[in-house]
Amino acid sequence: MAHIPAVLAPNSSPELVEPASGDSHRLLWFELFLVLTIAFAGTIASAIYLLRHGPGPAQNSLQNSSRWISGALHEITALFLLGYVLFRRGLRSRLQAIGGRWSLRDLLTGMFLWLGATGASIAVWQVTRTLQHALLGTAARSPSASAFFAHPGLAAIPYFLLNPFFEELIVRAFLMTEIIELTGSTALAVALSVAVQFSYHLYYGWAGATSVSASFLCFALYYARARKILPVIVAHEFMDIIGLIRLW
């Protein structure tokens, strides 16, 4: 968020205003780092562990239910933290700044965005397989979602419905808006947004994480251009719901 300098008193000097500006700038960076850490540090560490060691033994239904419930509680906690940060800065203006404007047309836009993102992901997966086979003589492999998530019960439904709001509001709307306003670089905002999502999808393997990141790149490029988050959430919701149906 751009810093608005204070009005100088008649006897004040510019040197007295500069530290406040620096403090404000550092606070914005700290809040961004805090939200991202609370939201994603654990899942990134888990994804890296699974990348190295692969999925563990299948869990029973009670363990699976607890897993989905704790995951949903974690996401709600992170969204509350985001809400507090936005409220501290002026909730209404910040929601508008991160693209929190809603319209029925966004639902249709989200569907087309999902189709384009899915096509991009499939295309990148095919290219990745072709390149790996040409360079290494081996086929690119990616663990299936069922290897990690098994057969979700009804407790998974709230998690799958909440997850697109959690991811897209934090790693897309908040992260990209903050980076653009703090650095002036849209390219950096797109790159960091996709990189964070890539990192916590590494449990799919390098090839799988790369292909799914093609979808995230489509989302980030759309958001950078339109600065509206609802279509991105809708597109991500399609992805997650279809993923849940496939697991069932």
Disulfide bonds with the S-S distance in Angstrom:
none
